[in-house]
Structures are given as C-alpha cells and as structure tokens.
C-alpha cells in the first residue's frame, strides 16, 4: 500500500517507500558489514602472494586486484573469449570461471611470466612477427593458451584445442598454428618454457 512503513524483504533488504508503482528499497547493512573474507596463499609466477579475499572472488579478479598483475584481462566473464586464460599446473584455464580459493596450492602462470626482462618469449615474438595482436586485449590469454599447449604436447597429431574463439593446432614438425577469427599465427618449434 502507498506510504507503507518499512518492511523487511528476505532479511537483507527493506522497503523504505512505496508510492503507487514505485518502490524504494535499501540494504539493511548500509555497506558497513563486510562480506566474510578468508586468508589464502597463491603461487603466481614463482612468487607466493598472501591475500585476504571473499570466497566468491574469481581468480582473474584476485590476480589483478590483489596480486597487482594486470596482464590477465577480463573480457566476457563467461569463459567464452579466452582473454583471462592463465596456466594452472600446466593446464590453460579461464581464470574468470574459477574461484581464487580453488587455486590455492597450485602453480599459476600469467602473461607477466613469459618475458625475461626485455627478452620476449618465442611465442610473443611469433605473435609480433605475424601481426597476431588484433586490438591486443585478448592477446595475453591467447599467448598463455599457446604456451600451455606447446609445453604440454609433443609433435603433431593432437586434437585441436579450443578456448573461446581461439583454436590451436599442432603441426607435424613440432610447431603450432593459432587461429582466431581475425588472424592465423604459425609458430616454429622453438624451445618453450
């Protein structure tokens, strides 16, 4: 009814005004009550990061916001685009689909781990040589996917690996071809790490 007194909605919200078709609600917590946080330790790029996070935080968010490694990009937040791809214990994963607490005790590699100072990783060099950067936003994720596959797989014959819009195929000579909707990159069998 119009002008109703405040009433609780599911214990978290309250109606503070009701005027015809318009209802105004507010949180019962007034932003003062902080969500429960837990202490975890993430092993990222060879370093331990002790962080205090809400259990609902994604690995992508924690890598960026708590570890300060902003090379991992957040795109679609549905695991489709591949921009957030990192390597977790030698597997390429989409970090927007994993909670940070699930990565505790595992080795995480981000795009920041690829170069050694000014010396680029061979896959980074291949991307540059073949103009595979597109706008650049998804590139860190595609780099991590390519490195993961090259590290894990031996010479050709493997099934193509699909992450979002990227498809990576191994060649018979130990190289790889990365195809995205915008470009194709051929990488030699240069040693990877």
N, C-alpha and C positions, 0 to 999 in steps of 0.2 A: 504494500500500500504506500501511497505517496507520503513522504515525510516520516517514514518508519524510523524507529530507533535503531541503533547499531545492533547487528546480529552476526554471530559467528558463522562462517562458511568453512566446513571441513577443518576447523581448528587452526587454520593458518591465515585466513583472510576474514575481514569483517566488512559488512555493508555499512557505509557511513552516510550515504544519502541515496534516496530513491525518489525520483521525480518523474512520474509518467513512464516514458520509455527509457530514461537514462538512469543507470545505476552506477554509483561510485563506490569502489572498494579500496581497501588498503591492507597492507600486511600487518599482522599482529606483532611482528618482530621489529618493525621500524628500522631495519637494517643494522640494528645493534647486535643481534645474535649472529655470530659467525658459524658457518657450517663446520661440522666436525672435520678436523684435519689430522692426518697421520704423518709420521716421520718415515721416509723411505730413503734408500740409497740407490742411485742409478749409476751404472758404469758406462759412461759415454765417452767415446773416442779415447779410451785408455785412462780416463780420469774418473774418480768417484765424485759424485755430486750428492751431498746430503740435502734433501729437500723436505719441506713440510707442505703437503698437498691434500686437497679434498679427494676422497677415493674416486669421485666421478670425473676427475680431470683426465683428459686424454694424454697419451704420451707426446703427441705433437705439441700440445699446449705447454706441457711441463718442460720439454726440451727447449722451446722458445722462451717461455716466460721465467722459468726458474733456473735453467742452466745457461741462459743467455746465448744459445746457439740458434741464430735466426735464419740459417741457411735452409732449414726444413720449412717448407711452405705449407700453408693450409689453404686448400682450394675448395673443393666441393663439400668436404666434411661428411661424405657418404662412401668414401673408398673407391670412387669411380675414376677420378682424374689422375691419381698417382703422384701428385705434387708433394705429398707428405711421406713418400717412401724413404725408409731408413733400413739399415741392415741390423737384424736382431739375431744374434747367434748364427750368423752366416745365411740367414733367410731374409729376403726382401719382404718387408711388411708395410702396410699402410698405417702409419702412426696415428691417424685420426680415428681409427677403429679400435684402438687398444687403449685400455686404461693404463696410466703410468705405473700403478701398483702391480700390474701384471708383468712389468718388465724388470722388476727388482731381481737382482741376482743374475741377470743376463748381460751379455756384451752388446752394446748399442753403438753403431757407427752412423754418423751423419755426413753430409757432404763436406763439412769442415775437415774431416779426417783424410780426404783424398790428396790434397796437395801437400807438398813438403816445402813450406816457405813459398818461394817464387816458382818452384818446380812443380808443374802440373802433373797430375796422374795421366797415364796414357789414354784413358777413356775421356778425360777432359780435353786433352789435345785433339783426339779424334772428333769430338763434338765441334770444336772450334774449326778444325780443318774442313769439315763437311757442312758447316753452317747449320748445325742442328740445334741452335739455341732458340728458334722461334721467337717468342717475346721474352723468353728467359724465365718466366715464372715457374713452369713445370720442370725445367732443366735439372735442378738438384735431385728431384725424385727419379727422373729418368737416368741420371748418372748413377745413382745408388742401385737401381734395378740392373743396369748393365754390369756394374762391378760385381754385384752379387752373383749374377749368372756366370760371368767369366771366371770367378774364383771357384765356384761350385762345380762347374761342368768341365768335362774333358772334350775331346774332339767330336764335332758334329753328330748328327743323327738324333739329337734331343728334340723332344716335342717343343713347339714354340711356347714361350711363356708370356702370358698376357697379364698386365697390370693396368687397369684403367684403359686408356686409349693407346697404350704402348704395347707393341709386340716385339719380342726379342727372339731371333732365330740364330742358332749356332751354325757356322759354316763347316764344311768338311775339312778345311785346313786350320781349324782352331780359332778362327776369328768369329765375329758376330755381326749381325745386321740388326739394327734397331729401327723399327718403323713406327712412326706416329702419323696422325692424319696429315701433318704438314711436311714431313721430311723423312728421308731414309739415311741412316748413317752406317757405313761399313767400318768395322774396327779390325785391325790386324791382330795377330796372335801375340802381341807384345806382352811381356810378363805383367801380371797384375798382382796387387796385394790388398 
